[in-house]
Amino acid sequence: MTEALQVKNPATGELVEEVRINTEEEILEALKKGNAAFKKWSKMNAHERSRLLKKWADRIQKEKEEIAKIMTLESGKPINESLGEVDYATSYIDWYAEEAKRIYGRTIPANSESKRIVVTRQPVGLVAAITPWNFPAAMMTRKAAPALAAGCTFIVKPAEETPLTTIKLIELAHEVGIPEDAIQCVIGYGSEVGKIFTESEYVRKITFTGSTPVGKHLIKNSADTVKHVSMELGGHAPLIIAEDADIDFVVTQTIASKFRNAGQTCICANRVLVHENIADEFSSKLTKEVLKLKVGNGLEKRTQVGPVINVKGFDKVMSQIHDAKEKGAEVLCGNQFDADREAGYFFIHPTVLKNVSENMKIMQEETFGPVVPITTFKDIKEAVQIANGTPYGLAAYFFTNDYRTGTFLHENLDFGIVGWNDGAPSTAQAPFGGMKESGLGREGGIEGIEPYLETKYLSVGGI
């Protein structure tokens, strides 16, 4: 009997759909087809690739409501967030449809009259992607769009929890004329499919979004065949609030950053560092607004905070709250849950913790849940030291209206993405990626197509 994944609604535990798992032989055959398709797709002129990507984006927008519903059913995120993610996912396809026509080479003056030097760019080959459950549409298109635009073929393994969104998007790609072997989806478990991808002689690039430990494993396993790798890995984003910040504005931005997708994003504000002179006022105003957030099933339009994805995520968040309380943190609101292990749903009410210290797990580990830990600092250098004091360097936020403070923070925070008075910096036209153990490479912007291209140098003599 063929094994299947059971895709369940994390808000109810109910079965949404069963999806057949591909066998190893089927995955190997898909890789072989993707490699063969590369020869034709890479030779297609850039304007035609661009045209097909634009048709894909248009088709996704026409089916936006259905895609968003699928996403909410399998991920639990509020329907309004799912609708927003469809737009976000489409923006990457739109952006790289244009970048397909802007892959430039150059000529270089030679040191001999009889020589000419030409530099060209060409696609790396078949790209294998592994995407996470928290953004099942955007994380796939952020990889597929630049790959296809560059002339690469593409195969993706979506997260076990959320394969349905990816399956739907790839079906639409095929319907608008992108060849079936140029963009493919395989279903399976990460450790098994990852091993097949990294060992395959056909795969020339691995792109992954997920945890740092898994990313390190993929990097090591890709070394034997010297594959290109792009890694968007774990984060532990600080949010620094200077003494001069507009507190009311900061409260709205903190909520927007922290509670999107119930705190289950790589760039959520995970550690709130507030100047000691305004800590009480900020904590009070934040708590007041957090208490207004509606927790519930993502299909209900009034819902603002949905469930935690599964029992593993639930246990991690609850253990961090318990550890913080044991070590002296004060619970200002939340620390309540509505969970049923047998039924399979896990809600954690938005929680605010005060008097948090660096020896608590929540200050050292990525949370991936709706919890705001608040700690204080005396001066801005201390804030930077706390912020940089982890192995992660994906995203950071700071709030100040003083250009000197802002410039200092921008130059001294070791993070790839920085929001200055901005809790939502992600956009298709800007490079997204981390420093330190938060990743390799960038996605988005003009930088996002670079990892899918090889550089070739031609020296012509005897002229």
Backbone torsions as a table, in degrees:
resi	resn	phi	psi	omega
1	MET	NA	133.8	-178.7
2	THR	-71.2	134.0	-179.8
3	GLU	-75.4	148.1	-179.2
4	ALA	-135.4	150.8	171.4
5	LEU	-86.4	136.7	174.0
6	GLN	-97.9	110.1	178.7
7	VAL	-89.3	118.2	-175.7
8	LYS	-117.5	150.0	176.6
9	ASN	-76.9	114.3	-177.0
10	PRO	-68.4	-9.3	177.2
11	ALA	-84.6	-21.0	-176.4
12	THR	-130.8	-20.3	-174.0
13	GLY	82.6	-0.8	-176.6
14	GLU	-77.5	147.9	179.2
15	LEU	-70.5	126.6	176.3
16	VAL	-91.3	-48.2	-178.3
17	GLU	-167.8	152.6	171.0
18	GLU	-102.0	134.0	-177.8
19	VAL	-121.6	126.8	-176.6
20	ARG	-67.9	135.0	176.9
21	ILE	-82.5	133.3	178.2
22	ASN	-73.2	143.2	175.8
23	THR	-76.0	164.5	177.2
24	GLU	-59.9	-38.9	-179.7
25	GLU	-63.7	-39.3	179.0
26	GLU	-66.7	-38.9	179.6
27	ILE	-67.3	-43.1	178.0
28	LEU	-61.9	-38.8	178.1
29	GLU	-67.2	-37.9	177.7
30	ALA	-63.7	-40.3	177.7
31	LEU	-64.5	-40.2	178.6
32	LYS	-62.5	-42.4	179.0
33	LYS	-66.9	-39.8	178.5
34	GLY	-63.1	-38.4	178.3
35	ASN	-67.2	-42.2	179.4
36	ALA	-65.9	-38.8	-179.0
37	ALA	-67.6	-25.1	-179.4
38	PHE	-58.7	-36.5	-177.1
39	LYS	-60.2	-36.5	-179.2
40	LYS	-87.0	-44.9	-177.0
41	TRP	-63.0	-39.7	-178.1
42	SER	-68.2	-22.6	180.0
43	LYS	-90.0	-11.9	177.4
44	MET	-63.5	139.2	-177.4
45	ASN	-67.8	150.7	-171.9
46	ALA	-60.4	-33.3	-179.7
47	HIS	-67.0	-35.5	178.2
48	GLU	-71.3	-41.6	174.9
49	ARG	-60.0	-41.9	178.1
50	SER	-60.3	-44.2	-179.5
51	ARG	-60.9	-42.9	-179.2
52	LEU	-67.5	-38.6	177.2
53	LEU	-63.6	-40.6	178.2
54	LYS	-64.1	-38.7	177.2
55	LYS	-63.9	-38.2	177.7
56	TRP	-62.8	-46.5	179.7
57	ALA	-60.8	-43.3	179.4
58	ASP	-62.4	-40.1	-178.6
59	ARG	-67.8	-39.1	177.1
60	ILE	-60.7	-43.1	-180.0
61	GLN	-64.0	-34.6	178.1
62	LYS	-66.8	-26.5	-179.0
63	GLU	-111.4	26.5	-175.8
64	LYS	-55.7	-46.7	-176.5
65	GLU	-62.2	-44.6	-179.1
66	GLU	-66.2	-43.0	180.0
67	ILE	-62.6	-42.8	180.0
68	ALA	-62.8	-39.7	178.6
69	LYS	-64.6	-43.1	176.8
70	ILE	-58.1	-45.2	-177.8
71	MET	-61.8	-43.7	179.9
72	THR	-66.6	-40.2	179.8
73	LEU	-61.4	-40.1	-175.0
74	GLU	-93.3	-21.4	-178.1
75	SER	-108.7	-22.4	-179.8
76	GLY	88.5	-7.8	-175.8
77	LYS	-68.7	150.2	179.6
78	PRO	-55.9	144.1	-174.5
79	ILE	-59.0	-36.3	179.0
80	ASN	-65.2	-34.9	175.5
81	GLU	-69.1	-37.7	178.4
82	SER	-64.2	-41.3	176.3
83	LEU	-61.4	-41.3	177.0
84	GLY	-64.2	-36.1	179.6
85	GLU	-68.4	-34.9	176.9
86	VAL	-60.3	-43.0	176.9
87	ASP	-62.3	-43.4	-179.9
88	TYR	-62.4	-43.7	179.0
89	ALA	-62.6	-42.0	-179.9
90	THR	-65.5	-33.8	-177.9
91	SER	-61.6	-31.6	177.5
92	TYR	-69.9	-38.6	178.5
93	ILE	-67.0	-43.1	178.0
94	ASP	-59.5	-44.4	-177.2
95	TRP	-63.5	-47.3	-175.3
96	TYR	-79.9	-16.8	169.7
97	ALA	-61.4	-35.2	176.7
98	GLU	-78.1	-40.5	-178.9
99	GLU	-64.7	-22.6	177.5
100	ALA	-56.6	-31.4	-177.0
101	LYS	-92.3	6.1	-176.4
102	ARG	-125.4	33.5	175.3
103	ILE	-91.9	98.3	-171.3
104	TYR	-101.0	150.3	166.7
105	GLY	-104.3	-163.9	177.4
106	ARG	-161.2	161.7	171.5
107	THR	-109.6	147.4	-177.1
108	ILE	-123.0	132.0	177.4
109	PRO	-59.6	129.1	179.7
110	ALA	-85.3	165.1	177.6
111	ASN	-96.0	18.9	177.8
112	SER	-145.0	137.7	179.9
113	GLU	-63.0	-23.1	-174.9
114	SER	-93.7	6.0	-178.8
115	LYS	-119.6	154.9	170.5
116	ARG	-132.6	138.6	-179.8
117	ILE	-117.4	125.5	-178.0
118	VAL	-127.4	135.0	175.9
119	VAL	-115.6	128.2	178.6
120	THR	-125.4	164.6	178.4
121	ARG	-119.7	141.8	176.3
122	GLN	-143.1	154.9	-176.5
123	PRO	-66.2	149.0	-175.0
124	VAL	-73.1	-27.6	-177.1
125	GLY	132.2	-149.5	179.3
126	LEU	-73.7	129.5	-179.8
127	VAL	-108.0	131.3	175.5
128	ALA	-111.4	128.0	-176.7
129	ALA	-119.1	146.1	172.1
130	ILE	-126.1	121.5	-171.9
131	THR	-116.6	156.9	-175.4
132	PRO	-90.7	170.0	-177.8
133	TRP	-82.2	-21.1	-169.8
134	ASN	-76.7	-25.9	173.6
135	PHE	-134.5	74.3	-171.2
136	PRO	-67.6	-21.5	177.5
137	ALA	-91.7	-54.7	-172.9
138	ALA	-66.3	-37.9	-178.5
139	MET	-69.5	-26.4	176.4
140	MET	-77.9	-47.5	-177.1
141	THR	-69.5	-28.2	178.3
142	ARG	-64.8	-21.4	177.2
143	LYS	-100.3	-44.2	-175.8
144	ALA	-67.3	-41.1	-175.1
145	ALA	-62.5	-50.2	178.2
146	PRO	-67.7	-32.3	178.5
147	ALA	-62.4	-50.6	-179.4
148	LEU	-66.0	-39.2	179.4
149	ALA	-61.7	-37.5	-179.2
150	ALA	-73.0	-18.3	-177.1
151	GLY	105.6	6.8	175.7
152	CYS	-81.3	155.9	165.4
153	THR	-94.2	163.6	-163.9
154	PHE	-143.3	134.9	174.4
155	ILE	-135.7	135.6	-173.9
156	VAL	-128.9	140.6	167.8
157	LYS	-109.5	109.3	177.4
158	PRO	-76.3	164.8	177.9
159	ALA	-60.6	147.6	-179.6
160	GLU	-59.8	-32.0	-176.9
161	GLU	-73.9	-28.3	-171.0
162	THR	-136.3	60.9	-179.7
163	PRO	-83.1	-18.7	-168.7
164	LEU	-67.9	-38.1	179.0
165	THR	-62.3	-46.3	-179.6
166	THR	-63.2	-44.3	179.1
167	ILE	-57.3	-44.4	-179.5
168	LYS	-63.3	-45.9	-178.3
169	LEU	-62.6	-38.7	-179.2
170	ILE	-72.9	-34.3	173.5
171	GLU	-58.1	-42.8	179.6
172	LEU	-66.3	-36.8	176.6
173	ALA	-60.1	-43.0	179.0
174	HIS	-66.7	-38.3	-177.6
175	GLU	-64.6	-30.1	-179.2
176	VAL	-89.1	-0.7	172.5
177	GLY	114.5	-1.5	173.6
178	ILE	-71.2	124.9	-173.5
179	PRO	-54.8	142.1	-176.8
180	GLU	-58.8	-35.4	-179.3
181	ASP	-83.7	-9.5	178.8
182	ALA	-82.1	-28.1	175.5
183	ILE	-138.5	117.8	-174.1
184	GLN	-131.5	161.6	176.9
185	CYS	-130.6	135.4	172.7
186	VAL	-124.0	147.6	-175.6
187	ILE	-111.7	131.0	178.1
188	GLY	176.9	-172.2	179.9
189	TYR	-90.8	142.1	-172.0
190	GLY	-54.5	-46.6	-176.0
191	SER	-64.7	-35.7	-178.0
192	GLU	-77.1	-47.8	-179.0
193	VAL	-69.6	-37.8	177.8
194	GLY	-57.7	-40.4	179.0
195	LYS	-64.2	-41.7	178.8
196	ILE	-64.3	-43.9	179.9
197	PHE	-61.0	-48.9	-174.4
198	THR	-70.0	-28.2	-179.0
199	GLU	-85.9	-15.7	-174.1
200	SER	-70.1	134.6	176.6
201	GLU	-74.2	-17.8	-178.9
202	TYR	-79.8	-31.8	-176.5
203	VAL	-78.2	124.6	179.8
204	ARG	-105.7	-9.6	179.2
205	LYS	-150.5	138.9	173.3
206	ILE	-113.0	130.0	173.1
207	THR	-125.6	131.8	-170.4
208	PHE	-140.3	139.3	168.4
209	THR	-123.6	123.7	-178.3
210	GLY	168.3	-153.8	-173.6
211	SER	-74.2	154.1	178.6
212	THR	-62.5	-45.0	178.9
213	PRO	-58.0	-42.0	178.9
214	VAL	-67.7	-40.2	177.8
215	GLY	-59.5	-43.5	177.7
216	LYS	-60.3	-40.4	179.9
217	HIS	-63.4	-42.4	179.5
218	LEU	-66.4	-38.5	178.0
219	ILE	-61.6	-46.5	179.5
220	LYS	-60.8	-44.7	-176.6
221	ASN	-72.4	-21.0	178.1
222	SER	-81.9	-12.0	-175.1
223	ALA	-67.1	-34.2	-175.7
224	ASP	-62.1	-30.5	178.6
225	THR	-110.6	10.8	176.4
226	VAL	48.7	54.1	178.0
227	LYS	-80.0	152.6	167.6
228	HIS	-68.1	144.7	177.5
229	VAL	-136.0	140.1	169.3
230	SER	-126.3	129.9	-174.5
231	MET	-130.8	120.3	170.8
232	GLU	-110.5	103.8	-166.7
233	LEU	-110.6	-163.8	-171.7
234	GLY	-63.0	157.1	177.4
235	GLY	-133.3	170.1	176.3
236	HIS	-154.8	65.5	-164.9
237	ALA	-66.4	126.8	170.9
238	PRO	-84.9	150.7	172.9
239	LEU	-127.6	109.9	-173.4
240	ILE	-100.2	130.5	-179.2
241	ILE	-118.0	108.0	-179.9
242	ALA	-74.3	163.8	-174.4
243	GLU	-62.7	-29.0	-176.5
244	ASP	-89.1	1.4	-174.0
245	ALA	-65.2	152.9	174.0
246	ASP	-78.6	102.4	-169.8
247	ILE	-62.6	-42.9	-179.0
248	ASP	-60.8	-41.3	178.1
249	PHE	-66.4	-41.7	179.6
250	VAL	-61.0	-38.5	179.2
251	VAL	-59.5	-46.3	-179.5
252	THR	-64.2	-39.7	-178.9
253	GLN	-71.6	-35.3	177.7
254	THR	-64.4	-43.2	179.0
255	ILE	-65.1	-42.7	179.4
256	ALA	-61.3	-40.0	-178.6
257	SER	-75.7	-46.6	-170.4
258	LYS	-75.0	-41.0	-168.6
259	PHE	-100.7	3.5	173.0
260	ARG	-62.6	132.7	-178.0
261	ASN	53.6	38.7	178.9
262	ALA	56.3	33.8	179.3
263	GLY	77.3	12.7	-174.9
264	GLN	-103.6	59.7	173.4
265	THR	-133.7	155.2	-177.3
266	CYS	-67.8	-23.6	-176.3
267	ILE	-111.7	17.2	173.8
268	CYS	-58.2	146.4	171.7
269	ALA	-67.4	110.4	-175.6
270	ASN	-99.6	-24.8	-177.9
271	ARG	-134.7	116.0	-179.4
272	VAL	-99.2	117.0	-178.1
273	LEU	-110.4	112.3	-173.9
274	VAL	-121.4	141.2	179.5
275	HIS	-59.2	137.1	-172.8
276	GLU	-58.9	-27.0	-177.8
277	ASN	-74.2	-18.4	-179.7
278	ILE	-119.9	7.7	-174.1
279	ALA	-62.1	-43.3	-178.0
280	ASP	-65.7	-43.5	179.7
281	GLU	-64.9	-45.3	179.3
282	PHE	-62.0	-47.4	-177.6
283	SER	-59.7	-42.2	-179.4
284	SER	-65.1	-46.6	-179.0
285	LYS	-68.6	-38.6	178.2
286	LEU	-63.5	-47.0	-179.2
287	THR	-58.5	-42.9	179.6
288	LYS	-58.2	-42.6	-178.9
289	GLU	-76.7	-35.7	179.1
290	VAL	-62.9	-37.3	179.3
291	LEU	-62.8	-18.7	-179.8
292	LYS	-83.4	-15.4	-175.9
293	LEU	-65.5	134.9	-179.4
294	LYS	-93.8	122.7	178.3
295	VAL	-97.4	137.0	177.8
296	GLY	171.8	-168.1	178.8
297	ASN	-65.7	130.8	-176.4
298	GLY	-62.1	-21.4	179.5
299	LEU	-73.4	-16.3	176.6
300	GLU	-83.5	123.9	-169.8
301	LYS	-63.3	-23.2	-179.5
302	ARG	-81.8	-11.4	-178.0
303	THR	-66.1	133.0	177.7
304	GLN	-113.7	-24.4	178.8
305	VAL	-131.3	118.7	-179.9
306	GLY	-94.3	-162.8	-177.0
307	PRO	-80.3	163.2	165.4
308	VAL	-75.6	145.6	-166.8
309	ILE	-61.9	-38.1	-176.4
310	ASN	-161.0	-179.8	-175.5
311	VAL	-65.7	-33.8	178.9
312	LYS	-63.0	-46.2	178.1
313	GLY	-65.0	-39.8	178.9
314	PHE	-61.2	-48.0	-177.7
315	ASP	-63.5	-37.0	-179.9
316	LYS	-65.0	-46.8	-178.5
317	VAL	-64.7	-44.6	-178.4
318	MET	-65.2	-33.8	179.1
319	SER	-68.5	-35.5	177.8
320	GLN	-67.2	-41.3	177.7
321	ILE	-62.9	-46.2	-179.2
322	HIS	-61.6	-43.5	178.9
323	ASP	-62.2	-43.4	-179.9
324	ALA	-63.6	-42.5	178.9
325	LYS	-62.8	-43.6	-179.5
326	GLU	-61.6	-30.7	-176.6
327	LYS	-96.8	11.0	170.3
328	GLY	111.2	2.4	178.8
329	ALA	-70.2	147.6	178.0
330	GLU	-102.9	130.7	178.7
331	VAL	-87.9	114.6	179.4
332	LEU	-86.6	-31.4	173.4
333	CYS	-164.3	163.3	178.1
334	GLY	86.4	-138.9	-173.7
335	ASN	57.7	31.5	175.2
336	GLN	-120.3	152.5	179.2
337	PHE	-146.5	156.1	175.2
338	ASP	-129.2	97.0	-172.7
339	ALA	-137.2	149.0	177.6
340	ASP	-141.3	104.6	-176.0
341	ARG	-64.2	-35.5	-178.9
342	GLU	-71.4	-43.5	179.5
343	ALA	-73.6	-34.3	176.4
344	GLY	95.5	37.0	172.6
345	TYR	-131.1	148.6	-170.6
346	PHE	-146.4	104.0	176.5
347	PHE	-108.4	132.5	172.2
348	ILE	-118.5	123.5	-179.6
349	HIS	-71.2	142.9	-179.2
350	PRO	-50.4	128.5	-171.1
351	THR	-123.5	137.3	175.3
352	VAL	-120.1	126.9	179.4
353	LEU	-115.2	134.5	179.1
354	LYS	-114.0	162.8	-179.9
355	ASN	59.3	41.3	178.8
356	VAL	-83.1	141.2	-179.6
357	SER	-121.5	164.5	-173.7
358	GLU	-69.8	-14.2	179.2
359	ASN	-83.2	0.0	179.6
360	MET	-88.1	146.2	-177.9
361	LYS	-57.8	-35.2	-175.9
362	ILE	-65.7	-19.8	177.3
363	MET	-90.0	-10.0	-177.0
364	GLN	-115.3	-20.3	-177.2
365	GLU	-118.4	142.7	174.2
366	GLU	-60.4	135.3	-173.0
367	THR	-87.2	-52.7	-174.9
368	PHE	57.9	52.3	178.2
369	GLY	-168.7	169.2	-172.2
370	PRO	-83.3	62.3	-178.1
371	VAL	-128.9	129.9	177.0
372	VAL	-108.8	110.0	173.4
373	PRO	-92.8	127.4	-177.7
374	ILE	-111.1	127.3	172.9
375	THR	-128.6	168.0	-175.4
376	THR	-120.4	163.0	174.3
377	PHE	-141.2	158.8	-179.6
378	LYS	-93.9	-41.4	179.3
379	ASP	-138.6	164.5	-170.1
380	ILE	-66.7	-28.7	177.0
381	LYS	-66.4	-36.8	176.7
382	GLU	-64.9	-39.8	178.8
383	ALA	-61.1	-42.5	179.1
384	VAL	-64.1	-40.9	179.6
385	GLN	-61.6	-43.8	178.0
386	ILE	-64.9	-46.3	-176.8
387	ALA	-60.4	-41.9	-177.6
388	ASN	-82.9	-0.6	-171.4
389	GLY	-83.9	30.7	173.6
390	THR	-134.1	168.6	178.3
391	PRO	-73.5	-5.2	-172.3
392	TYR	-96.4	151.8	179.9
393	GLY	-153.8	47.3	-178.1
394	LEU	-84.5	-68.3	-176.8
395	ALA	-131.6	150.9	175.0
396	ALA	-145.6	153.6	179.8
397	TYR	-131.4	145.9	170.5
398	PHE	-146.7	152.4	-176.6
399	PHE	-128.8	116.7	177.4
400	THR	-160.9	151.2	174.3
401	ASN	-108.1	10.8	178.4
402	ASP	-100.4	117.6	-175.5
403	TYR	-63.9	-29.2	179.8
404	ARG	-69.3	-43.6	177.0
405	THR	-63.6	-43.8	-179.1
406	GLY	-63.1	-42.3	178.8
407	THR	-64.3	-41.9	179.1
408	PHE	-61.6	-45.0	-179.1
409	LEU	-65.8	-42.9	179.3
410	HIS	-59.3	-41.0	-175.7
411	GLU	-78.9	-20.2	-172.8
412	ASN	-111.6	-10.7	176.3
413	LEU	-82.5	127.4	-176.2
414	ASP	-92.1	70.4	-178.0
415	PHE	-139.3	144.7	-177.8
416	GLY	-75.6	-25.2	-179.1
417	ILE	-126.9	124.8	-178.1
418	VAL	-130.0	128.5	175.8
419	GLY	-106.8	118.4	176.9
420	TRP	-101.2	112.3	-174.0
421	ASN	53.9	37.4	-176.6
422	ASP	-149.9	113.3	179.6
423	GLY	-92.7	1.2	-178.7
424	ALA	-138.8	73.6	-173.5
425	PRO	-83.9	-9.7	-173.2
426	SER	-68.3	134.4	176.9
427	THR	-161.0	150.7	-174.0
428	ALA	-63.7	-30.0	-173.5
429	GLN	-86.6	2.5	-179.5
430	ALA	-119.3	149.7	-178.0
431	PRO	-73.5	129.0	-177.8
432	PHE	-114.2	125.8	177.9
433	GLY	168.4	170.1	-171.3
434	GLY	-118.2	167.6	173.0
435	MET	-102.9	175.4	178.1
436	LYS	51.8	-129.7	-175.7
437	GLU	-89.3	17.2	178.3
438	SER	-96.6	5.5	170.9
439	GLY	143.4	178.6	178.0
440	LEU	-135.4	132.6	176.4
441	GLY	86.8	176.2	-179.2
442	ARG	-132.6	149.1	174.5
443	GLU	-122.2	138.8	-176.4
444	GLY	95.6	159.8	178.9
445	GLY	67.0	-173.4	177.7
446	ILE	-67.6	-23.9	178.7
447	GLU	-68.8	-24.7	-171.8
448	GLY	-70.4	-18.3	178.8
449	ILE	-91.6	-17.4	-177.1
450	GLU	-57.0	-42.6	-177.9
451	PRO	-65.2	-9.8	-179.1
452	TYR	-101.6	9.3	-176.2
453	LEU	-123.4	144.1	170.9
454	GLU	-102.5	151.1	175.7
455	THR	-103.9	128.6	178.9
456	LYS	-120.5	130.9	-177.6
457	TYR	-110.6	127.0	179.2
458	LEU	-116.9	124.1	174.7
459	SER	-111.0	117.9	-177.9
460	VAL	-104.3	120.8	179.7
461	GLY	-109.3	173.5	174.6
462	GLY	72.2	26.5	-178.2
463	ILE	-86.9	NA	NA
